[in-house]
Each structure stands twice: as structure tokens, then as C-alpha cells.
Amino acid sequence: MPKVSERERIQALEAKLKQLKTLQARREARARTTAAKKSRGEELRRKILAGAVLLSKIEAGEFEEATLKQWMAVALTRREDRELFGLAEGT
């Protein structure tokens, strides 16, 4: 076996270090992506549950539907969204 010089050994170790740093960066990016996806899913679930509770309160007569419609009339701008709540366009 040919003897490896110190310089060659250092270069090989530096190359290996670069590979490991790249691998670590990819794993960290994947972890951030997974955490962000989980966070978005949890936020969506909170919104769905809050909406379900509000709609059940309206059905039970514990909350005024008119109040919800007023809130939605101000908040919703897309035609399709406004139609879901029986709101006229641009009102």
C-alpha cells in the first residue's frame, strides 16, 4: 500500500467533513420542513374546530347567525367564499 501523505490525509478528511456538513444541513432542512408542515396542520385543525364549535352554537341558538354573517361580510373577499355564507358579492 502506498503511504498517504499528511496533506492527502487532510484533504480527504476535509472532503469527508464537507460531505457530513452537507448531510447535516439536509437533515436540518428536512426537520424544519416537517415541523412547519406539522404547525400548518395544527393551525388548520384549530380553525376547523373553532368553526365547528361556532356553527354548533348557532344551530343551538346560543350565538346569533347575523353576527357571524357580519364578521364574514367584512372578512371574505373571494366570490366563492362569500357564496358559502350566502353573502352578496362585494357587500
N, C-alpha and C positions, 0 to 999 in steps of 0.2 A: 504494500500500500504506500502510495506516495505521501510524504509528510505535508501537512497543510500548514501554511504559514499563518502567523498571528493575524496578519492583515486579511487573509482569506477567511479565517475563522470569524473575525469581527464583522466582515461584510455579510457572511452567512447568518450570523446572529442578528444583525441589523435588518436583514431581509425577513427573517422569521418574526422579529419584533413588529415590523411593518404589517405583516400578514395578520398577526394576532391583534394589533390595534384596529385593523380594518374589520376583522371578525367581531371584535368587541363593539365597535361603532354600529355595525349592522344589528347586533343583538339589542343594543340600547335603543336603536331606532324602532325595531320591531316591538320592543316593550312599550315605548311611547305610543306607538300606533294602537297597540292593544288596549292600553289604558285610556286613550282618547275615545276609542270605539265603545268601551265599557261605559265611560262617562256619558257619551251621547245617548246610549241605550237607556241608562238610568234616568237621564233628563226626560227622554221621551216617555218612559214609563210613569214618571211623576206627573207629567202633563196629562197623560191618558187617565190616570187615576183621579186627578183633581177634576178633570172634565166629567168623568163618570159620577163622581160624588155630587157635583153641581147639578148635573142633569137629573139625578135621582131626587135631589132636594126640590127641584122644580116640579117633577112628576108627583111628589108627595105634597106639594102645596106649601113647602117650607121656605121657598125662595121665589121671588117674582120673575117670571119669564121676561117681562118687559125690561127689567133691569139688565138681564143678560143681553137682550137684543140691543139695548142702548150701548152697552160696552162693545158688542160686536160691530155695531154700525160705525163706531169710531175706529176700531182696530183693524177691521178687514177691508182690504182694497181690491183683492182679486175677485173677479166676477164669480168664479166657481165657488169660492169660499163664502161669498155673500149669499149665493143661492142656497147653500146648505142650511142657512139660518132664516131663509125667507126674507132677505133684505133686498130692497130695490138697489139697482146699480147707482153708485156714486152718491148715495144719500148719507 
